[in-house]
Amino acid sequence: MSAFDNPVLLYDADGHTFGEGPHDGLRHATAALRKWLWTWADGGDVWGEVL
């Protein structure tokens, strides 16, 4: 598996409250780094669906 197939995750510190596990602030942005990079390079909104 190459690094291009790895998912892109966003850590949302505002979504994490005291007492929860540290993984609770993670948000899934996209399934593949390649897709995220192409969207970003084309000027697309890479965070709109996540936030």
MDTraj code that builds the backbone (N, CA, C; nanometers):
import mdtraj as md
import numpy as np

residues = "MET SER ALA PHE ASP ASN PRO VAL LEU LEU TYR ASP ALA ASP GLY HIS THR PHE GLY GLU GLY PRO HIS ASP GLY LEU ARG HIS ALA THR ALA ALA LEU ARG LYS TRP LEU TRP THR TRP ALA ASP GLY GLY ASP VAL TRP GLY GLU VAL LEU".split()
xyz = np.array([
    [0.0850, -0.1175, 0.0000],
    [0.0000, 0.0000, 0.0000],
    [0.0894, 0.1235, 0.0000],
    [0.0580, 0.2169, -0.0875],
    [0.1367, 0.3395, -0.0942],
    [0.0744, 0.4466, -0.0052],
    [0.1506, 0.5510, 0.0203],
    [0.1020, 0.6601, 0.1048],
    [-0.0157, 0.7322, 0.0399],
    [-0.0297, 0.7205, -0.0934],
    [-0.1389, 0.7884, -0.1618],
    [-0.2747, 0.7282, -0.1298],
    [-0.2770, 0.6046, -0.0828],
    [-0.4029, 0.5383, -0.0519],
    [-0.4454, 0.5548, 0.0936],
    [-0.3681, 0.6245, 0.1702],
    [-0.3992, 0.6418, 0.3119],
    [-0.5056, 0.7489, 0.3311],
    [-0.5944, 0.7319, 0.4282],
    [-0.6988, 0.8316, 0.4518],
    [-0.6411, 0.9605, 0.5101],
    [-0.7128, 1.0679, 0.4871],
    [-0.6772, 1.1984, 0.5441],
    [-0.7726, 1.2223, 0.6600],
    [-0.7162, 1.2493, 0.7766],
    [-0.7952, 1.2743, 0.8963],
    [-0.7711, 1.4161, 0.9458],
    [-0.8696, 1.4742, 1.0075],
    [-0.8598, 1.6063, 1.0667],
    [-0.8787, 1.5910, 1.2165],
    [-0.7910, 1.6505, 1.2937],
    [-0.8100, 1.6506, 1.4383],
    [-0.8789, 1.7802, 1.4767],
    [-0.9986, 1.7702, 1.5261],
    [-1.0788, 1.8852, 1.5650],
    [-1.0710, 1.9011, 1.7159],
    [-0.9865, 1.9925, 1.7617],
    [-0.9681, 2.0123, 1.9059],
    [-1.0969, 2.0620, 1.9712],
    [-1.1799, 2.1354, 1.8972],
    [-1.3066, 2.1834, 1.9520],
    [-1.4070, 2.0701, 1.9691],
    [-1.3892, 1.9633, 1.8926],
    [-1.4793, 1.8498, 1.9025],
    [-1.4386, 1.7520, 2.0116],
    [-1.3296, 1.7814, 2.0788],
    [-1.2764, 1.6942, 2.1835],
    [-1.2968, 1.7619, 2.3186],
    [-1.3683, 1.6969, 2.4079],
    [-1.3904, 1.7548, 2.5406],
    [-1.3197, 1.6707, 2.6459],
    [-1.2955, 1.7296, 2.7591],
    [-1.2270, 1.6610, 2.8677],
    [-1.3042, 1.5377, 2.9086],
    [-1.2329, 1.4294, 2.9306],
    [-1.2951, 1.3059, 2.9745],
    [-1.3185, 1.2070, 2.8619],
    [-1.3114, 1.2531, 2.7376],
    [-1.3254, 1.1637, 2.6238],
    [-1.1877, 1.1143, 2.5827],
    [-1.1842, 1.0104, 2.5021],
    [-1.0575, 0.9616, 2.4509],
    [-1.0015, 1.0562, 2.3450],
    [-0.8704, 1.0580, 2.3269],
    [-0.8107, 1.1494, 2.2298],
    [-0.8558, 1.1231, 2.0858],
    [-0.9001, 1.0018, 2.0558],
    [-0.9466, 0.9705, 1.9207],
    [-1.0834, 1.0316, 1.8906],
    [-1.1530, 1.0814, 1.9907],
    [-1.2864, 1.1375, 1.9699],
    [-1.2843, 1.2675, 1.8905],
    [-1.1696, 1.3335, 1.8823],
    [-1.1598, 1.4576, 1.8058],
    [-1.1259, 1.4359, 1.6598],
    [-1.1073, 1.3099, 1.6168],
    [-1.0709, 1.2825, 1.4781],
    [-1.1924, 1.2848, 1.3871],
    [-1.1756, 1.3460, 1.2716],
    [-1.2790, 1.3498, 1.1687],
    [-1.2194, 1.2927, 1.0408],
    [-1.2953, 1.2125, 0.9690],
    [-1.2505, 1.1542, 0.8425],
    [-1.2730, 1.2565, 0.7317],
    [-1.1655, 1.3006, 0.6641],
    [-1.1773, 1.3997, 0.5565],
    [-1.1992, 1.3335, 0.4215],
    [-1.1185, 1.2341, 0.3888],
    [-1.1326, 1.1616, 0.2631],
    [-1.0599, 1.0278, 0.2727],
    [-1.0974, 0.9354, 0.1866],
    [-1.0416, 0.8000, 0.1926],
    [-0.8999, 0.7901, 0.1371],
    [-0.8592, 0.8854, 0.0539],
    [-0.7278, 0.8745, -0.0093],
    [-0.6584, 1.0105, -0.0159],
    [-0.5324, 1.0124, 0.0197],
    [-0.4525, 1.1347, 0.0118],
    [-0.4502, 1.1884, -0.1305],
    [-0.4427, 1.0980, -0.2282],
    [-0.4405, 1.1391, -0.3684],
    [-0.5648, 1.2222, -0.4023],
    [-0.6828, 1.1775, -0.3597],
    [-0.8073, 1.2507, -0.3864],
    [-0.8059, 1.3864, -0.3168],
    [-0.7619, 1.3896, -0.1926],
    [-0.7568, 1.5151, -0.1174],
    [-0.6642, 1.6154, -0.1857],
    [-0.5454, 1.5671, -0.2292],
    [-0.4492, 1.6560, -0.2958],
    [-0.5021, 1.7082, -0.4292],
    [-0.5675, 1.6236, -0.5081],
    [-0.6237, 1.6689, -0.6360],
    [-0.7330, 1.7723, -0.6126],
    [-0.8174, 1.7501, -0.5157],
    [-0.9225, 1.8467, -0.4838],
    [-0.8612, 1.9792, -0.4417],
    [-0.7603, 1.9748, -0.3565],
    [-0.6923, 2.0953, -0.3096],
    [-0.6238, 2.1681, -0.4255],
    [-0.5527, 2.0943, -0.5110],
    [-0.4800, 2.1537, -0.6238],
    [-0.5751, 2.2174, -0.7247],
    [-0.6956, 2.1617, -0.7390],
    [-0.7950, 2.2175, -0.8310],
    [-0.8715, 2.3340, -0.7696],
    [-0.8382, 2.3704, -0.6459],
    [-0.9041, 2.4829, -0.5798],
    [-1.0331, 2.4460, -0.5108],
    [-1.0563, 2.3164, -0.4936],
    [-1.1786, 2.2704, -0.4273],
    [-1.1737, 2.2899, -0.2765],
    [-1.2869, 2.2779, -0.2141],
    [-1.2993, 2.2919, -0.0689],
    [-1.2735, 2.1559, -0.0036],
    [-1.1532, 2.1367, 0.0473],
    [-1.1154, 2.0068, 0.1048],
    [-1.1686, 1.9873, 0.2468],
    [-1.2103, 2.0926, 0.3131],
    [-1.2571, 2.0796, 0.4517],
    [-1.4069, 2.1038, 0.4672],
    [-1.4737, 2.1488, 0.3632],
    [-1.6149, 2.1856, 0.3725],
    [-1.7055, 2.0759, 0.4248],
    [-1.6852, 1.9537, 0.3788],
    [-1.7714, 1.8444, 0.4215],
    [-1.7372, 1.7962, 0.5625],
    [-1.6149, 1.8196, 0.6048],
    [-1.5694, 1.7697, 0.7350],
    [-1.6109, 1.8644, 0.8466],
    [-1.5976, 1.9921, 0.8227],
    [-1.6274, 2.0906, 0.9269],
    [-1.7698, 2.1305, 0.9133],
])
top = md.Topology()
chain = top.add_chain()
for i, resn in enumerate(residues, 1):
    res = top.add_residue(resn, chain, resSeq=i)
    for name in ("N", "CA", "C"):
        top.add_atom(name, md.element.get_by_symbol(name[0]), res)
traj = md.Trajectory(xyz[None], top)
